Amino acid sequence: MTYSEAPIFDEDFREQLDTLLTWRRDVRRFDRRPIDLAILDDLLDRACLAPSVGNAQPWRFVSVQSEPVRLAITEHVDAENRKAADAYDDQQLQSEYQKLKLHGLREAPVHLAVFCDDEAAEGRGLGRQTMPETMAYSVVMAIHNLWLVARARNIGLGWVSILEPDAMSAILDVPDHWRFIAYLCLGYPAQKSDEPELVKLGWQDRINSSTTRFVR
Ligand SMILES: Cc1cc2nc3c(=O)[nH]c(=O)nc-3n(C[C@H](O)[C@H](O)[C@H](O)COP(=O)(O)O)c2cc1C
């Protein structure tokens, strides 16, 4: 496509984009409608449009479809979640934590594990000599693309991180040089909100965004 054919984004588009950002949620409550595999493929194609260090495109997506594997992962997360609750000394905090729903692994039609191929030849090392972690950052960029394009199709995504990365790599039997980045649930949300669930439940309010800006 030539420069003259490049789209010019208008005010309507900006408003829609703002709405998408406002209504993107981490979703843990799914209705059980399946997601068409062609739709998932389409979403992943768009995730792959993300920027990446040296254009290394190190993201690797594993669609977890085997029921025994999904169950093993769900049970692993539940066990880690119990350990996480036990780690709170403060009884009040522990009880608040235990009331949170921190994954929708049992209901979500799609489980997706995301890895970073630290040995990807693509990019030929550009940009990752002094900051090898930029490979993982690149994968997170793709995840965020996925989060947004899914929401734009009214599909919710929930990120599950209450787990041991090594255990995930072992359960999923992936190559040794793939670094575990994320386990994602996708499905149609049972509820929609413009407010994070952790805000709604009083666990953590949004901070004032102006307090995150500094000048040097
Ligand atoms: C790296 C990362 C890990 C997360 N892990 C979890 C998790 O294990 N369980 C969970 O319920 N939410 C998890 N979340 C979602 C956050 O709780 C959520 O993004 C935050 O509360 C703000 O809500 P929102 O995404 O709906 O705006 C994770 C989010 C990120 C970015």
The ligand as a Gaussian input file, in Angstrom:
#p B3LYP/6-31G(d) Opt

LIG

0 1
 C        0.602000      -9.343000      33.726000
 C       -0.806000      -9.468000      34.241000
 C       -1.148000     -10.553000      35.041000
 C       -2.450000     -10.678000      35.546000
 N       -2.803000     -11.782000      36.288000
 C       -4.074000     -11.919000      36.710000
 C       -4.496000     -13.082000      37.422000
 O       -3.744000     -14.019000      37.669000
 N       -5.766000     -13.169000      37.812000
 C       -6.665000     -12.160000      37.560000
 O       -7.826000     -12.270000      37.939000
 N       -6.301000     -11.067000      36.873000
 C       -5.049000     -10.931000      36.444000
 N       -4.688000      -9.822000      35.734000
 C       -5.704000      -8.793000      35.434000
 C       -5.611000      -7.612000      36.368000
 O       -6.132000      -7.932000      37.632000
 C       -6.419000      -6.471000      35.746000
 O       -5.825000      -6.113000      34.533000
 C       -6.487000      -5.238000      36.642000
 O       -7.167000      -5.528000      37.828000
 C       -7.209000      -4.077000      35.944000
 O       -8.458000      -4.515000      35.471000
 P       -8.863000      -4.402000      33.950000
 O       -7.887000      -5.214000      33.148000
 O      -10.258000      -4.950000      33.863000
 O       -8.773000      -2.959000      33.577000
 C       -3.407000      -9.684000      35.232000
 C       -3.059000      -8.604000      34.414000
 C       -1.771000      -8.502000      33.914000
 C       -1.448000      -7.343000      33.003000

